[in-house]
Amino acid sequence: MTSALRLAAVASAIALAASIYLALPPAGYVIGSPIEVDGWVITARGVVEAKYLKLRSCCGLTFYRAEKGFKFVLVNLEAVNAGGDYGELFRARGFRLITDRGAYPRARLAELKPIPVEALSGEVLAEFVEFSELPDACVIAPGESIRGDLIFVVPAAERPSMLEFEVAGFGVVRIGLEGGYSPA
């Protein structure tokens, strides 16, 4: 393939990604503002990029590295049971991170490959971001909350712009991430 053909293919892919991005409806909410949905108050608290992650746990020895050319994006989400019913199940699903070039599904902790302890370096220990994964489903007492991180793996050059997810019985929620963003 000639360099002109490669350049044309790359330009075509970028144009397609941009058209998908521009076709999305605007975010209905912004980071930091509470969203009342089906007896819950949901707030996206922050967005952080990282090359290395460390699981917040009792032992604290589990680290993860983004694959070459990629980065982790963590979106910290809080959900408060404001509905008054004990044992109400928080039911949000289909989390997607929309960037300036594409859309990416939520990554699960079980999908990430830990760094072996013997491979830990000074760089990892100096640059890691600690996280606690938001559970898929949980039962929370009235007035209580749960807070955790949604993990996304995206190409390193892309910038997060919107979080999109579905809440059972409500529909799709879109949160603009500009302003709450901490680049790596």
Secondary structure, 3 states (H helix, E strand, C coil): CCHHHHHHHHHHHHHHHHHHHHHCCCCCEECCCCEEECCEEEEEEEEEEECEEEECCCCCCCEEECCCCEEEEEEEEEEEECCCCCCEEECEEEEEEEECCCEEECECHHHCCECCHHHCCHHHHHHCEEECECCCCEEECCCCEEEEEEEEEEECCCCEEEEEEEECCCEEEEEECCCCEECC
